[in-house]
Amino acid sequence: MLNRGLLLIFILIMIGVMMKEPFLITLSTALLVTVGVARWWQSRSLVGVNYRRWFHYTRGFPGEKIKLQLEAENRKFLPISWLRIQDDWERAVGPEDEDILAPSHIKERGFLTNVFSLRWYEKARRSYVLVLRKRGIYSIGPARIDTGDFFGIFEKTKEISQNQLLTVFPTILPFNELEFPAEDPFGDRRSRRRLFEDPNRPMGVREYRPEDGFRRVHWPATARTGQLQVKVFQPTTGQVMMVCMNVSTFARPWEGVYPDLLEYLIKVAATIVNEGIHEGYKVGLVANGCLAHADQPFRIPPGRSQQQLVVLLQALAGVTSVTTGNFERFLLREIPRVQYGATLIVLTTIITPELASTLIQLKQHERRITLYLLSEDAPPLIPGIQTIHQPFQAIIK
């Protein structure tokens, strides 16, 4: 198109020279100079142009609002007559006025569009208030920048892969809504420094006592001394809680996903880890679901700091409905790594005979287990397992 235009201008100049028409020569020359200036301007238009997003916070809970400031800067002497910036944006963390976002070809996404006019070495800012509407980890960007010459003949486009993440934590429910026992929700609260022996950390042997289990017998020491000797293990604190979450909402994966039920399950998990941290427990989390932008299950070792709570909530914010395998096999692989004497909270929306059998098997590892069930059907009686049944359908009615 440009070549054809230049060719036409040169033809007009030649006709003007041949016909000795000063007006035609002057007009054609002016057009040629204008095109040349516009072309040079377009080539320099995006040089020294910077674009930034400033978030007051990058994490929050549903319903909260955060401030956003956008800044466009022209760091050169050449002014920019127009600069259009289209930012790819998630509607779940969009501005208060939802109509500000232009439609996108991707569902639940839109474009936050701003147009600036910048003089030499000038900055311009725009401010918005974002509303955190739904749990998740959302990617903001990339941004597309369009500009051109002063005459509006040529345009130039550049994409800035300056992606940023906004995290919306799951809602934390009132703990009393979960129907845990009031006096003993997770274990013995009075015994905050209760000690257990960790079988993975032997420290010596001693003589056998009637209350000792047969598995504790140290056979080499018994053979050497001629008397029954048992292993002695290093003591470890027992106030550890591991939350084990099954993200499957149906017994068979091909049956699909129940989104509302999964969201409520995640809220329950967030409420439990929050309560556990505030009660002084070392809280960890495992789930057979993938995190956003990942394809592997995750495991967060126990900890009791406030930073640990942030890590746990951020993981729950990113949990998706994609499962990585059978929950029973997942438990059998993960639970032996959990500290001896820990409290296990198993969260699930479904109960199967295989899961009940797995919990009985895990009980042999000397761990206190609580099964928290959201299914419609009443759970079977599982010996030695504390069960809390809270049907989800009863909650939403």
TIFILUM-209890 format. One line per field, with one value per residue (C-alpha): residue number from 1; residue in one letter; x, y, z. Coordinates in Angstrom, 1 decimal. Layout:
BEGIN
num	(NUM;...)
residuo	(A;...)
u	(X;...)
v	(Y;...)
w	(Z;...)
//
This chain:
BEGIN
num	(1;2;3;4;5;6;7;8;9;10;11;12;13;14;15;16;17;18;19;20;21;22;23;24;25;26;27;28;29;30;31;32;33;34;35;36;37;38;39;40;41;42;43;44;45;46;47;48;49;50;51;52;53;54;55;56;57;58;59;60;61;62;63;64;65;66;67;68;69;70;71;72;73;74;75;76;77;78;79;80;81;82;83;84;85;86;87;88;89;90;91;92;93;94;95;96;97;98;99;100;101;102;103;104;105;106;107;108;109;110;111;112;113;114;115;116;117;118;119;120;121;122;123;124;125;126;127;128;129;130;131;132;133;134;135;136;137;138;139;140;141;142;143;144;145;146;147;148;149;150;151;152;153;154;155;156;157;158;159;160;161;162;163;164;165;166;167;168;169;170;171;172;173;174;175;176;177;178;179;180;181;182;183;184;185;186;187;188;189;190;191;192;193;194;195;196;197;198;199;200;201;202;203;204;205;206;207;208;209;210;211;212;213;214;215;216;217;218;219;220;221;222;223;224;225;226;227;228;229;230;231;232;233;234;235;236;237;238;239;240;241;242;243;244;245;246;247;248;249;250;251;252;253;254;255;256;257;258;259;260;261;262;263;264;265;266;267;268;269;270;271;272;273;274;275;276;277;278;279;280;281;282;283;284;285;286;287;288;289;290;291;292;293;294;295;296;297;298;299;300;301;302;303;304;305;306;307;308;309;310;311;312;313;314;315;316;317;318;319;320;321;322;323;324;325;326;327;328;329;330;331;332;333;334;335;336;337;338;339;340;341;342;343;344;345;346;347;348;349;350;351;352;353;354;355;356;357;358;359;360;361;362;363;364;365;366;367;368;369;370;371;372;373;374;375;376;377;378;379;380;381;382;383;384;385;386;387;388;389;390;391;392;393;394;395;396;397)
residuo	(M;L;N;R;G;L;L;L;I;F;I;L;I;M;I;G;V;M;M;K;E;P;F;L;I;T;L;S;T;A;L;L;V;T;V;G;V;A;R;W;W;Q;S;R;S;L;V;G;V;N;Y;R;R;W;F;H;Y;T;R;G;F;P;G;E;K;I;K;L;Q;L;E;A;E;N;R;K;F;L;P;I;S;W;L;R;I;Q;D;D;W;E;R;A;V;G;P;E;D;E;D;I;L;A;P;S;H;I;K;E;R;G;F;L;T;N;V;F;S;L;R;W;Y;E;K;A;R;R;S;Y;V;L;V;L;R;K;R;G;I;Y;S;I;G;P;A;R;I;D;T;G;D;F;F;G;I;F;E;K;T;K;E;I;S;Q;N;Q;L;L;T;V;F;P;T;I;L;P;F;N;E;L;E;F;P;A;E;D;P;F;G;D;R;R;S;R;R;R;L;F;E;D;P;N;R;P;M;G;V;R;E;Y;R;P;E;D;G;F;R;R;V;H;W;P;A;T;A;R;T;G;Q;L;Q;V;K;V;F;Q;P;T;T;G;Q;V;M;M;V;C;M;N;V;S;T;F;A;R;P;W;E;G;V;Y;P;D;L;L;E;Y;L;I;K;V;A;A;T;I;V;N;E;G;I;H;E;G;Y;K;V;G;L;V;A;N;G;C;L;A;H;A;D;Q;P;F;R;I;P;P;G;R;S;Q;Q;Q;L;V;V;L;L;Q;A;L;A;G;V;T;S;V;T;T;G;N;F;E;R;F;L;L;R;E;I;P;R;V;Q;Y;G;A;T;L;I;V;L;T;T;I;I;T;P;E;L;A;S;T;L;I;Q;L;K;Q;H;E;R;R;I;T;L;Y;L;L;S;E;D;A;P;P;L;I;P;G;I;Q;T;I;H;Q;P;F;Q;A;I;I;K)
u	(0.0;2.8;4.7;1.7;1.1;4.7;4.5;1.4;3.1;6.1;3.8;2.1;5.4;6.4;3.1;3.5;7.0;6.0;2.9;4.9;2.2;3.7;0.7;0.8;4.5;4.2;1.3;3.1;6.3;4.4;2.7;6.1;7.6;4.6;4.8;8.6;8.1;5.2;7.3;10.2;7.8;6.2;9.6;10.5;7.0;7.5;11.1;11.3;7.7;7.1;3.9;3.5;0.7;0.8;-1.4;-1.9;-2.3;-1.9;-3.9;-7.2;-10.5;-13.7;-15.6;-12.5;-11.4;-7.9;-6.5;-4.9;-2.8;-1.7;1.3;2.3;5.6;7.3;11.0;12.1;12.0;9.5;5.9;3.3;0.0;-1.9;-1.1;-3.7;-3.0;-5.1;-4.6;-5.8;-7.8;-9.8;-13.3;-13.2;-10.8;-12.0;-13.0;-16.0;-17.8;-17.8;-18.7;-15.2;-13.8;-14.2;-15.4;-12.8;-13.0;-12.0;-14.8;-14.5;-11.8;-11.9;-9.7;-8.9;-8.3;-6.7;-5.8;-3.1;-1.5;2.0;4.4;8.1;9.3;5.8;4.0;0.3;-1.6;-5.1;-6.6;-9.2;-10.7;-10.7;-13.2;-12.1;-15.1;-14.1;-11.5;-8.5;-5.1;-5.5;-3.0;-3.1;-1.6;-0.1;-0.6;-0.8;0.4;-0.6;0.6;1.6;2.6;1.2;-0.7;-2.4;-1.0;1.0;0.5;2.9;2.1;4.1;3.1;4.5;4.6;4.5;2.1;1.2;-0.8;-3.7;-4.6;-8.1;-8.1;-11.1;-13.7;-13.1;-16.3;-17.2;-15.6;-18.6;-20.5;-18.3;-19.8;-16.5;-16.7;-16.6;-14.3;-11.9;-12.1;-8.6;-7.1;-6.2;-5.9;-4.7;-1.7;0.0;3.4;2.3;5.2;5.2;8.1;9.0;9.8;11.9;14.4;15.8;18.0;18.8;17.4;16.1;14.6;11.3;8.1;4.7;3.1;5.6;4.4;5.9;7.1;9.4;11.6;15.2;16.3;20.0;20.2;18.1;20.4;23.5;22.2;20.1;17.1;14.3;15.3;13.1;13.9;13.8;12.9;13.4;10.5;8.6;5.7;2.4;0.5;0.8;-2.3;-2.3;-5.3;-5.9;-8.3;-10.0;-11.1;-13.2;-16.9;-18.0;-16.9;-15.9;-13.9;-15.9;-19.0;-17.8;-17.4;-19.9;-18.4;-20.4;-19.6;-15.9;-15.9;-17.5;-15.0;-12.2;-13.8;-14.0;-10.3;-9.4;-11.4;-9.7;-6.2;-6.9;-8.3;-5.4;-2.8;-4.5;-4.8;-1.0;-0.9;1.7;-0.6;0.2;-1.9;-2.0;-4.5;-4.9;-5.9;-3.6;-2.7;-3.5;-0.8;0.5;-0.1;1.1;-0.5;1.0;2.2;2.9;4.8;3.4;4.3;2.7;3.8;1.5;3.5;2.5;-1.1;-0.5;1.1;-1.8;-4.4;-2.5;-2.4;-6.1;-6.7;-5.0;-6.7;-8.4;-10.9;-8.3;-7.3;-4.0;-5.2;-7.0;-7.4;-7.0;-3.6;-2.7;-3.3;-1.3;1.6;1.6;0.5;3.5;5.6;3.5;5.0;4.2;1.3;-0.1;-3.8;-5.2;-8.3;-9.5;-11.9;-14.0;-17.3;-17.7;-17.1;-16.4;-15.6;-12.0;-11.6;-13.1;-10.7;-7.8;-8.6;-8.6;-5.2;-3.8;-5.1;-2.4;0.2;-0.7;-2.3;-5.5;-7.9;-11.0;-13.1;-15.1;-17.7;-20.0;-21.9;-25.6;-25.4;-24.6;-21.1;-20.5;-19.2;-15.4;-13.9;-11.4;-12.2;-14.0;-16.5;-18.3;-21.1;-22.4;-24.4;-23.9;-27.4;-28.7;-26.3;-27.5;-31.2)
v	(0.0;2.4;1.6;2.3;5.6;6.7;5.6;7.7;10.7;10.4;10.1;13.3;15.1;13.9;15.1;18.4;18.8;17.9;20.1;22.9;23.0;24.6;23.7;20.0;19.9;21.7;19.5;16.3;17.4;18.3;14.9;13.2;15.1;14.4;10.7;10.7;12.6;10.3;7.2;8.4;9.5;6.0;4.3;6.3;6.5;3.6;4.3;5.2;4.4;2.7;1.2;0.1;-1.2;-0.4;-2.5;-1.3;-5.0;-8.2;-10.5;-10.3;-12.0;-12.0;-8.8;-6.7;-3.7;-2.8;0.3;0.2;2.9;2.7;4.8;5.6;7.5;9.0;9.2;11.0;14.5;13.4;13.8;11.1;12.4;9.3;6.1;3.4;0.7;-2.5;-4.6;-8.2;-8.4;-11.0;-10.0;-11.7;-9.0;-6.2;-2.6;-1.7;-0.6;-3.8;-2.0;-0.4;-3.7;-4.1;-7.5;-10.2;-13.4;-15.3;-16.0;-14.2;-11.9;-8.4;-5.5;-2.5;0.2;3.6;6.3;8.9;11.9;12.5;15.4;15.1;13.4;13.3;10.8;10.2;8.2;6.6;5.2;2.4;0.5;-3.2;-5.6;-9.1;-11.2;-14.8;-17.1;-17.8;-16.8;-14.5;-13.4;-9.7;-9.0;-9.0;-5.4;-4.2;-0.7;1.0;4.4;6.1;9.4;12.8;12.7;9.4;7.8;4.9;2.8;0.8;-2.0;-3.6;-6.3;-6.0;-9.4;-7.8;-10.3;-9.9;-12.1;-11.2;-13.8;-14.0;-16.2;-18.5;-17.1;-18.0;-19.2;-18.9;-21.9;-22.8;-23.5;-26.5;-28.4;-29.6;-30.7;-27.5;-28.8;-30.9;-29.9;-31.0;-32.7;-32.0;-28.2;-28.2;-30.3;-27.8;-29.5;-33.1;-35.3;-38.4;-40.6;-40.4;-43.9;-42.4;-41.0;-43.8;-42.7;-45.9;-49.0;-49.9;-53.0;-54.3;-53.3;-54.9;-51.9;-52.0;-53.2;-56.2;-54.0;-52.0;-55.0;-54.5;-58.0;-57.5;-55.8;-58.6;-61.3;-59.5;-59.0;-62.1;-59.9;-58.3;-54.8;-52.2;-49.2;-45.7;-42.9;-39.2;-37.2;-34.8;-32.4;-33.8;-30.6;-31.0;-31.0;-32.1;-31.2;-33.8;-32.6;-34.7;-32.3;-35.0;-34.2;-37.4;-41.0;-41.4;-38.7;-38.8;-37.7;-34.2;-31.5;-29.9;-26.4;-25.1;-28.1;-27.8;-24.1;-24.9;-27.7;-25.2;-22.7;-25.4;-26.2;-22.5;-22.2;-25.2;-24.1;-20.6;-21.9;-24.4;-21.7;-19.4;-22.3;-22.8;-26.0;-26.6;-26.9;-28.5;-29.3;-31.9;-32.3;-34.5;-31.5;-29.4;-25.8;-23.2;-23.3;-26.6;-30.3;-31.9;-32.4;-30.2;-30.8;-28.0;-29.2;-28.2;-24.8;-22.4;-18.9;-16.3;-16.6;-20.3;-19.2;-17.0;-19.9;-22.2;-19.8;-19.0;-22.7;-23.0;-20.0;-21.8;-25.2;-26.4;-29.3;-31.3;-34.4;-36.3;-39.7;-41.9;-40.2;-43.4;-44.2;-40.5;-40.8;-44.0;-42.3;-39.0;-39.8;-42.0;-38.8;-36.9;-36.5;-39.3;-38.4;-35.7;-35.0;-35.7;-33.9;-35.7;-33.4;-35.1;-34.7;-38.5;-41.6;-45.0;-48.4;-48.0;-44.7;-46.2;-49.1;-46.7;-44.6;-47.8;-48.7;-45.2;-45.4;-48.1;-45.3;-43.9;-40.7;-39.1;-38.9;-36.8;-37.4;-34.3;-35.4;-33.2;-35.9;-36.4;-40.0;-40.8;-42.2;-45.8;-46.4;-46.4;-47.7;-45.2;-42.4;-39.3;-38.4;-35.1;-35.3;-32.0;-32.6;-29.8;-29.8;-29.0;-26.0;-24.3;-24.7)
w	(0.0;0.9;-2.3;-4.4;-2.7;-3.3;-6.9;-7.3;-5.7;-8.1;-11.1;-10.0;-9.7;-13.2;-14.6;-12.9;-14.3;-17.8;-17.7;-15.9;-13.1;-10.0;-7.9;-8.8;-8.1;-4.8;-3.7;-4.7;-3.0;0.2;0.2;-0.2;2.7;4.8;4.1;4.9;8.2;9.2;8.4;10.5;13.3;13.3;13.5;16.6;18.3;20.7;21.6;25.3;26.0;29.4;30.9;34.5;36.8;40.5;42.8;46.4;47.3;45.2;47.5;49.3;50.1;48.0;48.2;49.1;47.0;45.9;44.3;40.9;39.2;35.6;34.4;30.9;30.3;27.3;27.9;24.7;23.2;20.4;21.6;21.2;19.8;20.7;22.7;23.1;25.7;25.8;28.9;29.0;32.2;34.2;35.0;38.4;39.5;37.2;38.0;40.1;36.9;34.9;31.7;31.7;30.4;26.6;25.4;24.6;22.6;25.8;28.3;31.6;30.3;28.8;27.8;30.0;27.4;28.0;25.5;26.3;24.7;26.0;25.5;25.7;28.9;30.3;32.6;32.7;35.3;35.6;38.8;39.2;42.1;41.5;43.2;44.1;43.1;43.0;44.5;42.2;41.0;38.1;35.5;34.4;31.0;28.5;27.4;23.8;23.0;19.7;18.6;15.3;13.7;14.2;10.9;11.6;8.5;10.0;13.2;15.3;17.8;20.5;23.1;26.7;28.4;31.8;33.4;37.0;39.4;41.6;44.3;45.7;48.9;49.6;52.1;55.7;57.4;61.0;62.6;64.7;61.4;60.7;63.6;65.1;68.8;70.9;73.5;71.4;67.7;66.6;69.6;73.2;73.4;77.0;76.1;73.7;74.3;74.4;73.4;71.3;70.1;66.5;65.1;62.4;64.9;67.2;70.1;72.0;73.7;77.1;78.9;77.9;79.8;79.7;78.0;75.1;71.7;70.0;67.1;69.4;70.3;69.3;68.3;67.9;71.4;72.8;71.4;72.7;76.3;76.7;77.9;75.9;74.8;73.1;70.9;72.4;70.0;70.2;71.5;69.3;69.8;68.8;68.0;64.3;62.0;58.3;56.2;53.4;50.8;48.1;45.3;43.5;43.8;42.2;42.7;39.0;37.2;34.0;35.9;35.9;38.6;41.0;41.2;44.1;46.2;45.4;46.3;49.7;50.3;49.8;52.1;54.8;54.3;54.5;57.8;59.3;58.5;59.8;63.1;63.4;63.0;65.5;68.0;67.8;65.6;63.0;60.0;56.7;53.6;50.9;48.1;45.1;42.9;40.8;41.4;38.7;35.9;37.2;36.6;39.9;43.3;46.1;49.6;52.1;55.1;58.6;60.1;62.6;61.6;60.1;56.9;56.8;56.9;53.8;52.0;52.8;51.7;48.5;47.7;48.3;46.1;43.2;43.7;40.5;39.9;38.0;40.0;39.6;40.6;43.1;46.5;48.5;46.8;47.3;51.1;51.4;49.7;51.6;55.1;56.1;55.6;58.2;61.7;64.2;66.5;64.1;63.7;60.2;58.9;55.8;53.8;51.1;49.4;48.8;50.8;49.3;50.8;49.6;51.4;54.6;54.4;53.7;56.8;59.0;57.5;58.3;61.9;62.5;62.0;65.4;64.1;65.2;62.2;61.7;58.6;57.5;55.0;52.8;51.0;51.0;52.2;55.8;56.3;57.5;61.0;60.8;64.1;65.7;63.2;64.4;61.7;61.1;58.5;57.1;54.0;51.5;50.2;53.7;53.9;50.7;51.4)
//
